Amino acid sequence: DQQVKQNSPSLSVQKGRISILNCDYTNSMFDYFLWYKKYPAEGPTFLISISSIKDKNEDGRFTVFLNKSAKHLSLHIVPSQPGDSAVYFCAAFYSGAGSYQLTFGKGTKLSVIP
Amino acid sequence: DVKVTQSSRYLVKRTGEKVFLECVQDMDHENMFWYRQDPGLGLRLIYFSYDVKMKEKGDIPEGYSVSREKKERFSLILESASTNQTSMYLCASSFHQLTGLKVQYFGPGTRLTVT
């Protein structure tokens, strides 16, 4: 059962336009969400996160939106740059009763066309 | 800066060989993780460790074991490598405190090919 879903395996966007990457989750216990970025032959690096008590978090060109009722989050990159071309993983975090869980989606490959 | 290093970037092994993948972190993190990344399947957790000599199974532990004898080092062992273990293996670490649990720091990965 896939608890974190990134339904678009790939996305192509023109340089300077907005990139929107989507992520859906099924477990309502998740209370913190993260986006990681991964270049080929490198490990993922943390990009931006959002707590479930917020609906938006912004960091420069990157903004993450959370819609709890829809169990949906999205990452907006504006303006998109060629260096943003990478695989983006959505991750959801839950902690409670002495245990925790961090679940990753399958990733979306973003290609920014110069 | 957090640094997570993995012993090899590329590795080619034969079916049936015993394979050791080593991971070292320099930030005194309590937690360490091993994932594998496969096209279309994302990151899947194999094992993790929250303290020296402690280990927990992840989502896909079959065919793997781990060892954590020192805090900074976490080893993944393939007892008898098989071709379906050809993959990119990623090590990660994080603090134990709740705020630190959420963000994991990844190594560069080891591309393992089993022939």
Interface residues (C-beta under 8 A of the other chain):
Chain A: Q6 P9 Y32 L34 Y36 A41 E42 G43 P44 T45 F46 S49 F89 F93 S95 Y100 L102 F104 G105 K106 G107
Chain B: V4 R9 G40 L41 G42 L43 R44 L90 C91 A92 L98 L101 K102 V103 Q104 Y105 F106 G107 P108 G109 R111
